[in-house]
């Protein structure tokens, strides 16, 4: 009988490993040129580190006990461990601090969903750089890394985690009802979102606004001609866009309905899409309040790429690319990429 491996894990054989190594080496070179020093943190952390850092949304799925009875967990992302590292090892260092990493993260899986229990992430964390300049830098490094990996038809969806909660407040929705509504928005379940909003019995104009905003996505024109609470909410996105170079700005899709389930995001959030792969291959955003939980309040922003998904997308692009150039059909599809019911429930970071 051949021994099995746990669902959500896999063996990587030499040919693929060589391709992954070459791709991550190119990404690592981008991080180094941008001034991001590579760090590695333990795969095992104390459970209290993640409880302090992000609440239930980031609570790891795998727990063990050490010899003294302390609860240890396998890290579910690298953002919280790096926040801990900054507070303990860089307590007096002058910001901004720039860190990169290539490390495995571990998440719980749903049976039959094809989700990964263990996956390699490549990412950066920029600590102590406020918006909009810090966000623009993170997006610039993100696009440079994807370019170096060889991806050509990707786009980056840019939203703001504070936008929809601000709209809910503006139209008078009680704070205790926010979570149910935001959960459906994260899932991309617009039928359930409409049902939740209908149950609020809001004035028709307010209900229409809450249903219309998540459908707004596209180029810079999406941010034009907005007024009131919505106009105020997109100021941050306008400011970030103004700081981006032409090449990076051309990759951005503004997505007013993009929200994340991880509880520590406070401002700009983003996801990487490519028509060669049907699910997001990277994500990130601002977490300006997370470091305060570790005793060193600093603004911060970062992103993580799922290396396996990136490799799949790159392979798919290469198979579908006409000799000598990019597929115009693929580029068109990338421009229309959107989160929705087909997106996986698991977070990349």
ABEGO torsion letter per residue (X at the ends): XBBBBBBGBBBBBAAAAAAAAAAAAAAAAAAAAAGBBBBBBBABBBAAAAAAAAEAAABBABBBBBAAGBBBBBBABAAAAAAAAAAAAAAABBOBBBBBBBBBBBBBBBBGAGBBABBBBBBBBBBGBBOAAAAAAAAAAAAAAAAAAGBAABBBBBBBAAAAAAAAAAAGBBAAAAAAAAAAAAAGBAAAAAAAAAAAGBBAAAAAAAAAAAABBEBAAAABGBBEAAAAAAAAAAAAAAABBAAAAAABBBBAABBBABAABABBBBBBBBAABABBABBEEBBAAAAAAAGBBBBBBBBBBBAAAAAAAAAAAAAABBBGBBBAAAAAAAAABBBEAABBABBAX
